[in-house]
């Protein structure tokens, strides 16, 4: 054996510490000895996995990247945590490496090819059982660590989207505040001009009543189409020009939005006269614009409040992590709010087909919200501009059924059965929330539910079935 490796060296490996000398000698005779310097690549992503590595000295760092960014890392060394063994374990179904392994410090290892596993099991079944236990514990540790990494990644992506979503109304609030400041200063000068022209408080009351009647008008809520608006602006501008007030035609846009007509201006001209008409017109335009700015300011602040409420609901703040009743319709609506910027950027139509009475379900709500986030985000990414997402929800006495359907290009048949595999993705670099469909499946399983997918061009459908009530004793290890 190269490297002067002895039975004593192998016995220092935690996983091999109880093996008889003759079995350790058997490994020495069949093992492949390797030495690596710090930073050397041991295995590349996609390489076949067919060797169990026994670590004598140093450390092996296994890394998985997603979208060209580090997503997962695990360290193997001769300690109680990883027991000095890595690579393929007996009875493992892994065929290709989902990541790459790098040597840290001076790494010395012995590789045992899988062709020897059957003989090793006949010779020492206890060691094989130990390897299976190590593999089971490792899979659980990998899943837990992957869950944590993916949650952090998902949170980062979601936070970036929310920041973008909040930035728009926040910037609008700043603009509206500046506009209101300007309009308030203008009001001093315009009111002074009204007083100079002898406009009385009674006249001001008449103007106020006119504006308020427009605001209360049922038709006021109906926005004009583009061509209707242009026609209305031209009509007002034309009237102003015909009556010698063409220099004030720029106010026609404001009054067209307000729903005012040339008859209104005729009434104002008759009531105030030609001399007072211009300052009255400008004062009135300033009042209308200020009121609209206040309305826009309120709408922007309501958008921010709605987003903050959606965030609190989505992450289930101020609540415990225990099972609680939740309204799935509300949870999905909240998810749509948080992903609104992505949906609008592609002009995606979202339609709902819900039964009238969907019962609340027992759930770990923050976990379940990750399912809706992932599935809807995946659907958005799968669509071109002007695509459509259908959300279908129904229930029976025991279960609630949710379907997320998009009319994108579909998932190729040759990979459809792999989309729930760990680390597998069909997305391009930089896409997605970071939550894999394997995690989605685990969360649904944790809720004793079921998730299925069927796809063809123009129709990809994820179907989730969730029990309305969870079993009395949830299987915590399915988490």
Steps between C-alpha positions, in 0.01 A plus 500: 500500500657834390539771761604246765139464620464235769222318680569731794432803276167354385393420856527872583215566257184527713280286273765223482606504865322173591597294193725194544857524374437253216215716368714813517773312313240401240420871448870585473548240229208625290504869579620782275732738682493869411670817624369852429639843572292785639251618233528193274175384340412143596164464326326734253129562470343230287787252541396138559478405867635145540761519779478521878779724631664426834664814642833447674610862541373842398154609395279463194263791437196414289331796329186541292438809289168625370483764233880527517480598867589295810186336634618216722821388671587202718834403655619139529785405729597231747273611784187378676274710274601352164701199634772528238304361204365677193401435140273209411359298787365143475139491377513863396308575179716798410663464158642846425642764727263794561801716589876506514748403773812700586795398716576711805844478660702194399238237427580126506223259409439140398228423247304174497316435173135392518584172328638387838190597703323165464803304615551743787139448608542119505820540697384769746124570492527708820722752320252526214222567750716770654551655156124497441445675834765758408334553162157545665631752751689678225193522277306653789781746570527588131125558479502722809794703378360527150168617647678773695707611200200504272290694748771765524528513122123519461478774761767702319324472164162576650643796691648640178162476330322659795756781512431567132127488565516739796742736327242606240233632741770634734653702215152611398432625853812717479387643165148565627635673811712731284203571273274579796760739643511681165122511474456637852739785424314572176173513695613813686557696178189367326274575799643852517410554134144382566462753780636778280234415241231519765417131513295445815476212742160418349664460158768272651223288648340467155829378350550256785150359454572450129818301569342294776206412278746372240679289763168347610384431147472124425660550161803659663635159590509392137827598338482635148657302220801653331308627198210628716744687717675659202163605355394651833828692537471634146141604563592700811813649342296600195236671713764694693663614175166603347424722800839671512661284768723288274811564713341292776430199281759296696246456782272298270673173602418552868138589437449216251609254771256669738213442257425868446340619177481823302159566663679527836733766362209689349341511846823621660545770235145622549536503880838675525543695176788514255742687729471263795475186285880435463588514874188296580601243237856473638384489861254227412768301308733522799225379733411205278864399451571526875202279577609242242854505639363432848298209360810363327700541820241300691500227235881472511499473880225235483713299256787503749269402785361217290851374424604518864185310594573242232855453630378450857237253385740314270771442759234450768646759738385517863386138491649172612638235267234253611213367293234767452194548285559707188300626205684371193321748272628789710851353512514467122365856457779622728757313292365665184541840667863430586574375149297779341799677344605185311146430387445856375840516329385223266139619481387158621130438549411320822157338515329329794260208496404437863217308659271727699584357844858380543559389861802607698777242527737415781854589396844621591409822327842651429608168347190469287544856374835393357313248284273768351795736451703239316224367277371843395854634452583196285188560293596865445851399389355241262287759320576748227337842501118501504485144634237370738497330840187322617447429869236234559382404849242249614429288806317196630427373848865412571730693266566829327630482143705779343617511139755747363476495121698700244481510121876512447719276286469204736755272665676257262380144549852364547556707816145510639568213740813675636367843593447402865859369531735692733713766326321448168387814316379592154544873560755727341773669700362755744141379484276374776454539873769254603241261641525172310202285412651227717445730798146572382434127489645455849279777639189349341600159635553655845134606476403141406399626157584415143643696207492393136592656169392450143625705210468551129565806284249765599394334825711420806301406807622452857229338714522510879270308732503603867301339781270743678608359837842358582547165677510519877876428510683664205806319370764755598775317316323565168568867544 
